[in-house]
Amino acid sequence: MENTSYDVIVVGGGNAALCAALSAREQGVSVLMLERASQDKRGGNSAFTGGSFRMVHHGLEDIKKVVPDLSAEEIAGTDFGEYTAEQYLDDLGRVTQYYIDPDLAEVLVRRSTDTVHWIRERGVRFLPYYGRYAFKHEGRFKFFGGVVAQAVGEGVGLVDSLFKAADKQGIKIRYETQATALLRGRSGIEGVHVIADGIEQEIRGRAVVLACGGFEANREWRTRYLGPGWDMAKVRGSRYNTGDGIRMALDIGAQPYGQWSGCHSVSWERYAPDFGDLSLRSNSYRHGYPFGIMVNAEGKRFVDEGADFRNFTYAKYGRIVLQQPASYAWQVFDSQVGHLLMKDEYRLRGVTKVQANTLEELVDRMQDVNRAQFLETVLEYNRAVNRDVPFDPNGKDGRCTVGLAINKSNWANPIDKPPFEAFAVGCGVTFTFGGLKIDTAAHVLDISDTPLPGLYAAGELVGLFYFNYPGSSGLMAGAVFGRIAGHQAATFARCRAVQQIDRSPR
């Protein structure tokens, strides 16, 4: 007969959940993971990521500890830079407009490096993240923006390696099992209600960790909390992140936290499927916009494409695309920057693009853009480019436009060298920012900021970010707080077990 009682139950199957489960199991307790998806679709949003982690580091020697098999050629041809704790904290504060909880931010930053080492020790291999965070310029790569390490095999490789570690540690995993409610008793959380194979079941647990994502795959919740039009956004990742964990916790008195009207949303393939598909996960990204311009259906630019490094703007520009007429835009480039567009984003099947040798032919092939205004926009933009400043894709080069209603702050190359290319984009939502309030020990808090006994949370259902986020800090936060949540849940479960023994009749 299958066991229906565990020390720690982890709800979810992505990076945060796996880190929580492994951390708890290492304390010697029994652990059950509940994954709503089938085994072939497991991994939550983590499986759809690039598998990169934003961590504190101080250059080559620190990177070699994470990527010990760096080649001599890679070492000689790369400037890994450094990313200090102070820079990390500054970035978190700046991009969230200083709404982020400072105590949670401090934990995330201070434990980032150690947590990446911990993940690596559990079987995840890492590579330098060339191409998105470092371009080859004048014969040398230079990393920018704070992200260097990427899991081998990207998000799928990350979660597969962590699942292998979970299997090795004897962690029980139940697939196609949806948690629907928390069990609450006199001493706190005592388990979960689930539905599996259409049958309701009660699973007892001395502690529960919620790590099952936000509500981005729930059209009704997106429209309710993000606003009108968000039901039309594409979901970049898992179709199973419908807010179940958040709802379960709110139902028993947890405190809502974070920006419920905000989300991580990007420029995404205009005609992408409604939900993520792991077999197509790469070719819907469109992150090359800093090197070109974006125009809407009226043929007008609507955003500063070069305001900052891509990883500090991409998570908020999807919202701006959604706000454009008919909720789409075109990214426009010329041959000067074509080599900077990543092949797994712009050169695979399924990409909506047009190409031409003149701008007139290009806009005619775009079909749904105001022709006259588009040509005027490009002409004005080209005239406004400060050509005296050299172009550098690896730094904020200050090559800007002057005198436009919306100036471009960096990487402003004139669009005048054929062939020209344009790519159609819409809005892809990654994860929502509204969720649960936790403390630095990952306890879920009630409305009076008191921990709910036996309940912990990590990952995207934690209310952490506001307005925007620094790229690759989501996986990092999930791992850091997942690891903490698992350890705390195991400690609580052991204490509860001792208490139960003490209360038992002798």
C-alpha positions as CSV (number, residue, x, y, z in Angstrom):
1,M,0.0,0.0,0.0
2,E,1.4,3.4,-1.0
3,N,2.6,5.7,1.8
4,T,0.2,8.6,2.4
5,S,2.3,10.3,5.2
6,Y,5.6,12.1,4.8
7,D,7.8,14.4,6.9
8,V,7.9,17.1,4.1
9,I,5.7,17.5,1.1
10,V,6.9,19.8,-1.7
11,V,4.3,21.0,-4.1
12,G,5.9,21.7,-7.5
13,G,8.4,20.2,-9.9
14,G,10.7,23.0,-11.0
15,N,14.0,24.4,-9.8
16,A,12.7,25.9,-6.5
17,A,10.8,22.7,-5.7
18,L,13.7,20.4,-6.5
19,C,16.1,22.5,-4.4
20,A,13.6,22.4,-1.5
21,A,13.2,18.6,-1.8
22,L,16.9,17.9,-1.9
23,S,17.7,20.3,1.0
24,A,15.0,18.6,3.1
25,R,16.1,15.1,2.2
26,E,19.6,15.9,3.2
27,Q,18.3,16.5,6.8
28,G,17.3,12.8,6.9
29,V,13.6,13.2,6.6
30,S,11.1,11.6,4.1
31,V,10.2,13.8,1.2
32,L,7.3,13.7,-1.3
33,M,7.2,15.9,-4.4
34,L,3.9,16.6,-6.1
35,E,4.2,17.5,-9.8
36,R,1.0,18.4,-11.5
37,A,2.5,17.8,-15.0
38,S,3.2,14.4,-16.5
39,Q,6.8,13.2,-16.4
40,D,7.6,14.3,-19.9
41,K,6.4,17.8,-19.2
42,R,7.9,18.1,-15.8
43,G,10.1,21.0,-14.6
44,G,7.6,23.9,-14.4
45,N,8.8,27.2,-15.9
46,S,12.4,26.2,-15.0
47,A,12.5,23.8,-18.0
48,F,11.8,26.7,-20.3
49,T,14.6,29.0,-19.1
50,G,18.2,29.4,-20.3
51,G,19.3,27.8,-17.1
52,S,21.4,30.8,-16.0
53,F,22.0,32.1,-12.5
54,R,22.9,35.6,-11.5
55,M,25.4,35.3,-8.7
56,V,28.1,37.3,-6.9
57,H,31.6,36.6,-8.3
58,H,35.0,38.3,-8.4
59,G,36.4,37.2,-11.7
60,L,38.1,34.2,-13.3
61,E,39.0,32.3,-10.2
62,D,35.4,32.3,-8.9
63,I,34.1,31.3,-12.3
64,K,36.6,28.4,-12.5
65,K,35.0,27.0,-9.3
66,V,31.7,26.8,-11.1
67,V,33.0,25.9,-14.6
68,P,36.2,24.0,-13.8
69,D,36.6,22.7,-17.3
70,L,37.1,26.1,-18.9
71,S,39.5,25.7,-21.9
72,A,42.7,27.7,-22.2
73,E,41.2,29.3,-25.3
74,E,38.1,30.4,-23.3
75,I,40.2,31.8,-20.5
76,A,42.5,33.7,-22.9
77,G,39.7,35.1,-25.0
78,T,37.3,36.1,-22.3
79,D,37.0,39.0,-19.8
80,F,34.7,37.6,-17.1
81,G,34.6,40.8,-15.2
82,E,33.2,40.7,-11.7
83,Y,29.8,41.2,-10.1
84,T,29.9,42.3,-6.5
85,A,27.2,42.0,-3.8
86,E,26.9,45.7,-3.8
87,Q,26.2,45.8,-7.6
88,Y,23.7,42.9,-7.2
89,L,21.8,44.8,-4.5
90,D,21.9,48.0,-6.5
91,D,20.5,46.2,-9.5
92,L,17.7,44.6,-7.5
93,G,16.8,47.9,-6.0
94,R,17.0,49.9,-9.1
95,V,14.9,47.7,-11.4
96,T,12.2,47.0,-8.8
97,Q,12.0,50.8,-8.0
98,Y,13.2,49.9,-4.5
99,Y,10.0,48.0,-3.6
100,I,11.8,44.7,-3.2
101,D,12.0,43.6,0.5
102,P,15.5,44.5,1.5
103,D,15.9,41.6,3.9
104,L,14.9,39.0,1.2
105,A,17.2,40.8,-1.3
106,E,20.1,40.6,1.1
107,V,19.6,36.8,1.6
108,L,19.3,36.3,-2.2
109,V,22.5,38.1,-2.9
110,R,24.6,36.9,0.0
111,R,23.7,33.2,-0.5
112,S,23.8,33.3,-4.3
113,T,27.4,32.0,-4.9
114,D,27.2,29.3,-2.2
115,T,23.9,28.1,-3.6
116,V,25.3,27.7,-7.2
117,H,28.2,25.7,-5.7
118,W,25.6,23.6,-3.8
119,I,23.6,23.0,-7.0
120,R,26.8,22.0,-8.9
121,E,27.7,19.5,-6.1
122,R,24.4,17.8,-6.8
123,G,25.2,17.1,-10.4
124,V,24.4,20.2,-12.4
125,R,27.2,21.2,-14.8
126,F,27.7,24.8,-15.9
127,L,29.1,26.6,-19.0
128,P,29.9,30.3,-19.6
129,Y,26.8,31.9,-21.1
130,Y,28.3,33.3,-24.3
131,G,26.0,34.9,-26.8
132,R,23.4,36.4,-24.6
133,Y,25.6,37.9,-21.9
134,A,28.9,38.3,-23.8
135,F,29.5,39.0,-27.5
136,K,32.7,38.7,-29.4
137,H,33.9,42.1,-30.2
138,E,37.4,43.0,-31.5
139,G,38.5,39.4,-31.0
140,R,37.5,39.0,-27.3
141,F,34.4,38.2,-25.3
142,K,33.5,40.5,-22.4
143,F,30.7,39.5,-19.9
144,F,28.3,42.3,-18.9
145,G,25.3,42.6,-16.7
146,G,26.2,40.1,-13.9
147,V,25.4,36.7,-15.5
148,V,28.1,34.3,-16.4
149,A,27.0,30.7,-15.6
150,Q,24.5,28.7,-17.5
151,A,23.5,25.0,-16.8
152,V,24.5,22.6,-19.5
153,G,21.4,21.8,-21.5
154,E,19.8,25.0,-20.4
155,G,16.6,24.7,-18.3
156,V,15.8,21.2,-19.3
157,G,19.4,20.1,-18.4
158,L,19.1,21.9,-15.1
159,V,15.9,20.2,-14.0
160,D,16.9,16.8,-15.4
161,S,20.1,16.9,-13.4
162,L,18.2,17.9,-10.2
163,F,15.6,15.2,-10.8
164,K,18.4,12.6,-11.1
165,A,19.8,13.9,-7.8
166,A,16.3,13.6,-6.3
167,D,15.9,10.0,-7.5
168,K,19.3,9.1,-6.1
169,Q,18.4,10.5,-2.7
170,G,15.2,8.5,-2.5
171,I,12.8,11.4,-2.9
172,K,9.3,10.2,-3.8
173,I,7.8,11.9,-6.9
174,R,4.2,11.7,-7.9
175,Y,3.4,13.0,-11.4
176,E,0.0,14.2,-12.7
177,T,-1.1,15.0,-9.1
178,Q,-2.7,18.3,-8.5
179,A,-2.7,19.7,-5.0
180,T,-6.0,21.4,-4.3
181,A,-6.0,22.4,-0.6
182,L,-3.9,22.5,2.5
183,L,-4.8,20.5,5.6
184,R,-4.7,22.6,8.7
185,G,-4.9,21.3,12.2
186,R,-4.4,22.6,15.7
187,S,-0.6,22.5,15.4
188,G,-0.4,24.0,11.9
189,I,-0.3,22.6,8.4
190,E,-0.7,18.8,8.4
191,G,-0.7,17.9,4.7
192,V,-2.5,18.5,1.4
193,H,-5.6,17.4,-0.5
194,V,-4.8,16.2,-4.0
195,I,-6.5,14.9,-7.1
196,A,-4.8,12.1,-9.1
197,D,-6.5,10.0,-11.8
198,G,-9.7,11.9,-11.0
199,I,-9.7,10.7,-7.4
200,E,-9.4,12.9,-4.4
201,Q,-6.9,11.9,-1.8
202,E,-5.5,13.2,1.5
203,I,-1.7,13.1,2.0
204,R,-0.4,13.8,5.5
205,G,2.8,15.7,6.1
206,R,4.5,17.4,9.0
207,A,5.5,20.3,6.9
208,V,4.6,21.6,3.4
209,V,6.7,23.7,0.9
210,L,4.8,25.5,-1.8
211,A,6.9,25.9,-4.9
212,C,4.5,25.5,-7.8
213,G,4.7,28.8,-9.6
214,G,2.6,31.9,-10.2
215,F,-0.7,32.4,-12.0
216,E,0.5,33.4,-15.5
217,A,-1.2,30.4,-17.1
218,N,-4.6,31.4,-15.6
219,R,-6.3,33.7,-18.2
220,E,-9.0,34.7,-15.7
221,W,-6.5,35.7,-13.0
222,R,-4.3,37.5,-15.5
223,T,-7.2,39.6,-16.6
224,R,-8.4,40.1,-13.0
225,Y,-5.0,41.2,-11.6
226,L,-2.8,42.4,-14.5
227,G,-5.7,44.1,-16.3
228,P,-7.7,44.1,-19.6
229,G,-5.9,42.6,-22.6
230,W,-3.7,40.2,-20.6
231,D,-5.9,37.3,-21.5
232,M,-4.4,37.7,-25.0
233,A,-0.8,37.3,-23.9
234,K,1.1,34.2,-24.8
235,V,2.4,32.0,-21.9
236,R,6.1,31.4,-22.4
237,G,6.3,28.4,-20.0
238,S,4.3,25.8,-18.3
239,R,0.5,25.6,-18.8
240,Y,0.2,24.2,-15.2
241,N,1.1,27.4,-13.4
242,T,-2.4,28.5,-12.6
243,G,-2.0,29.9,-9.1
244,D,-3.0,26.8,-7.2
245,G,-0.3,27.2,-4.5
246,I,-1.1,30.8,-4.0
247,R,-4.9,30.1,-3.7
248,M,-4.3,27.3,-1.3
249,A,-2.3,29.5,1.0
250,L,-4.6,32.5,0.8
251,D,-7.5,30.2,1.7
252,I,-5.9,29.4,5.1
253,G,-4.9,33.0,5.9
254,A,-1.6,33.6,4.1
255,Q,-0.7,37.2,3.3
256,P,-0.7,38.3,-0.3
257,Y,2.5,40.1,-1.3
258,G,4.4,41.5,-4.2
259,Q,3.1,43.4,-7.2
260,W,-0.2,41.6,-8.2
261,S,-0.6,43.9,-11.1
262,G,2.9,43.2,-12.5
263,C,4.7,40.4,-14.3
264,H,7.8,39.3,-16.2
265,S,6.8,39.8,-19.8
266,V,8.9,39.9,-23.0
267,S,9.0,40.4,-26.7
268,W,7.8,37.0,-28.0
269,E,7.1,35.4,-31.3
270,R,3.8,37.0,-32.4
271,Y,2.2,33.7,-33.6
272,A,3.7,31.5,-30.9
273,P,1.4,28.8,-29.3
274,D,-0.7,29.8,-26.3
275,F,1.6,27.9,-23.9
276,G,5.2,26.9,-23.9
277,D,6.3,23.9,-25.8
278,L,9.6,22.4,-24.7
279,S,10.4,21.2,-28.2
280,L,10.1,24.9,-29.4
281,R,11.3,26.7,-26.3
282,S,14.1,28.7,-28.0
283,N,12.8,30.0,-31.2
284,S,10.1,32.3,-29.7
285,Y,12.6,34.6,-27.9
286,R,13.3,38.0,-29.5
287,H,15.9,39.6,-27.3
288,G,18.0,41.4,-30.0
289,Y,16.1,44.6,-29.9
290,P,18.9,46.7,-28.3
291,F,20.7,46.5,-31.6
292,G,17.8,47.7,-33.8
293,I,14.5,49.6,-33.4
294,M,10.9,48.5,-32.6
295,V,8.0,50.0,-34.4
296,N,4.2,49.5,-33.9
297,A,1.4,49.2,-36.4
298,E,1.4,53.0,-36.8
299,G,5.0,52.8,-37.9
300,K,6.3,54.7,-34.8
301,R,9.0,53.8,-32.3
302,F,7.5,53.5,-28.8
303,V,10.4,52.6,-26.4
304,D,14.1,53.3,-25.9
305,E,15.5,50.0,-27.2
306,G,18.9,50.8,-25.8
307,A,17.9,52.1,-22.3
308,D,20.0,49.4,-20.6
309,F,21.5,46.0,-21.1
310,R,18.9,43.5,-22.4
311,N,18.7,41.6,-19.1
312,F,17.6,44.8,-17.3
313,T,14.8,45.7,-19.8
314,Y,13.5,42.6,-21.5
315,A,11.2,41.5,-18.6
316,K,9.2,44.8,-18.8
317,Y,9.1,45.5,-22.5
318,G,6.6,42.7,-23.2
319,R,4.0,44.8,-21.3
320,I,4.8,47.8,-23.6
321,V,4.4,45.7,-26.7
322,L,1.0,44.5,-25.4
323,Q,-0.1,48.1,-25.0
324,Q,0.6,49.0,-28.7
325,P,-2.2,49.1,-31.3
326,A,-3.4,45.5,-31.8
327,S,-0.8,44.3,-29.3
328,Y,2.1,43.7,-31.7
329,A,5.3,45.3,-33.0
330,W,8.1,44.7,-35.4
331,Q,11.8,44.6,-34.6
332,V,13.9,46.0,-37.4
333,F,17.6,45.5,-38.2
334,D,20.1,45.9,-41.0
335,S,23.1,43.9,-42.0
336,Q,25.5,45.7,-39.6
337,V,24.1,43.9,-36.6
338,G,22.7,40.6,-38.1
339,H,25.7,38.6,-36.6
340,L,24.6,39.7,-33.1
341,L,21.1,38.2,-33.4
342,M,21.2,34.8,-31.7
343,K,20.6,31.9,-34.1
344,D,18.3,30.1,-31.6
345,E,16.0,33.2,-31.5
346,Y,16.1,34.6,-35.0
347,R,17.2,31.9,-37.4
348,L,15.1,28.8,-36.7
349,R,11.8,27.6,-38.1
350,G,8.7,29.3,-36.7
351,V,10.0,32.8,-36.8
352,T,7.7,35.4,-38.4
353,K,10.1,37.6,-40.4
354,V,10.4,39.6,-43.7
355,Q,13.6,40.6,-45.5
356,A,14.2,43.1,-48.3
357,N,17.0,45.1,-49.9
358,T,15.2,48.4,-49.5
359,L,13.2,49.8,-46.6
360,E,10.2,50.4,-49.0
361,E,10.1,46.7,-49.9
362,L,10.6,45.8,-46.3
363,V,7.6,47.7,-45.0
364,D,5.4,46.5,-47.9
365,R,6.2,42.9,-46.8
366,M,5.4,43.8,-43.2
367,Q,1.9,44.5,-44.5
368,D,0.3,45.7,-41.3
369,V,2.5,48.8,-40.6
370,N,1.8,52.4,-41.8
371,R,4.1,52.7,-44.7
372,A,4.6,56.4,-44.9
373,Q,5.1,56.8,-41.1
374,F,7.5,53.8,-41.0
375,L,9.8,55.3,-43.7
376,E,9.7,58.7,-41.9
377,T,10.5,57.1,-38.6
378,V,13.6,55.3,-39.9
379,L,14.7,58.4,-41.8
380,E,14.4,60.6,-38.7
381,Y,16.1,57.9,-36.6
382,N,19.1,57.6,-39.0
383,R,19.6,61.3,-39.0
384,A,19.5,61.5,-35.2
385,V,22.3,58.8,-34.6
386,N,25.5,60.2,-33.1
387,R,28.0,58.5,-35.4
388,D,31.0,59.9,-33.6
389,V,30.6,57.4,-30.7
390,P,32.0,53.9,-31.5
391,F,29.6,50.9,-31.2
392,D,30.3,48.3,-28.5
393,P,27.8,45.5,-28.0
394,N,29.4,44.5,-24.6
395,G,28.9,47.8,-22.8
396,K,26.6,50.7,-22.6
397,D,28.5,52.6,-25.3
398,G,26.6,55.9,-25.2
399,R,26.1,55.7,-29.0
400,C,22.7,57.4,-28.9
401,T,20.3,59.5,-30.9
402,V,19.7,63.2,-30.4
403,G,16.5,65.2,-30.8
404,L,13.9,62.4,-31.1
405,A,10.7,62.3,-29.0
406,I,12.0,58.9,-27.8
407,N,15.8,58.8,-28.0
408,K,17.8,55.6,-28.1
409,S,20.4,55.7,-25.3
410,N,22.9,53.1,-26.5
411,W,23.8,50.9,-29.5
412,A,22.1,53.3,-31.9
413,N,23.3,52.2,-35.4
414,P,21.7,53.8,-38.4
415,I,19.5,51.3,-40.3
416,D,20.9,51.9,-43.8
417,K,22.9,48.8,-44.8
418,P,20.9,46.2,-46.7
419,P,19.6,43.6,-46.5
420,F,17.0,44.7,-44.0
421,E,15.1,42.3,-41.7
422,A,12.0,42.7,-39.5
423,F,10.6,40.3,-37.0
424,A,7.0,40.3,-35.7
425,V,6.6,40.1,-31.9
426,G,3.8,40.1,-29.4
427,C,3.8,39.7,-25.6
428,G,5.0,36.6,-23.8
429,V,4.3,36.4,-20.1
430,T,6.9,34.4,-18.1
431,F,5.7,34.7,-14.5
432,T,3.6,36.9,-12.3
433,F,5.0,39.1,-9.5
434,G,2.1,38.8,-7.1
435,G,2.2,36.0,-4.6
436,L,2.8,35.1,-0.9
437,K,4.8,36.9,1.8
438,I,7.7,35.0,3.3
439,D,10.4,35.9,5.8
440,T,14.1,35.2,5.4
441,A,13.6,31.6,6.6
442,A,11.0,31.0,3.9
443,H,8.1,30.7,6.4
444,V,4.8,31.8,4.8
445,L,3.4,34.7,6.9
446,D,-0.2,35.5,7.7
447,I,-1.7,38.9,7.6
448,S,-0.1,39.9,10.9
449,D,3.3,38.8,9.7
450,T,3.2,35.7,11.9
451,P,4.6,32.4,10.4
452,L,1.9,29.8,9.5
453,P,3.3,26.7,11.3
454,G,4.6,24.1,9.0
455,L,4.1,26.1,5.8
456,Y,7.0,27.4,3.6
457,A,7.3,28.8,0.1
458,A,9.9,29.4,-2.6
459,G,10.0,30.2,-6.3
460,E,7.7,32.3,-8.5
461,L,4.8,32.2,-6.1
462,V,6.7,34.3,-3.6
463,G,6.0,38.0,-3.9
464,L,9.5,39.3,-4.4
465,F,9.8,41.4,-7.6
466,Y,8.1,44.7,-8.7
467,F,7.8,46.2,-12.2
468,N,10.9,44.4,-13.5
469,Y,13.7,42.1,-12.4
470,P,17.4,41.5,-13.3
471,G,17.7,38.7,-15.7
472,S,18.5,35.3,-14.2
473,S,17.7,36.4,-10.7
474,G,14.5,34.3,-10.8
475,L,16.2,31.0,-10.9
476,M,18.7,32.2,-8.4
477,A,15.9,33.3,-6.0
478,G,14.1,30.0,-6.5
479,A,17.3,28.0,-5.6
480,V,18.3,30.1,-2.6
481,F,14.9,30.2,-1.0
482,G,14.1,26.6,-2.1
483,R,17.2,25.4,-0.3
484,I,16.2,27.5,2.8
485,A,12.6,26.3,2.7
486,G,13.6,22.6,2.5
487,H,16.0,22.9,5.4
488,Q,13.5,24.8,7.6
489,A,10.7,22.4,6.7
490,A,12.8,19.4,7.6
491,T,13.8,21.0,10.9
492,F,10.2,21.7,11.7
493,A,9.1,18.2,10.7
494,R,11.7,16.6,13.0
495,C,10.6,18.8,15.9
496,R,6.9,17.9,15.3
497,A,7.8,14.2,15.2
498,V,9.5,14.5,18.6
499,Q,6.5,16.3,20.0
500,Q,4.2,13.6,18.7
501,I,6.3,10.9,20.3
502,D,6.3,12.8,23.6
503,R,2.5,13.1,23.5
504,S,2.0,9.4,22.7
505,P,0.7,7.1,25.5
506,R,3.3,5.0,27.2
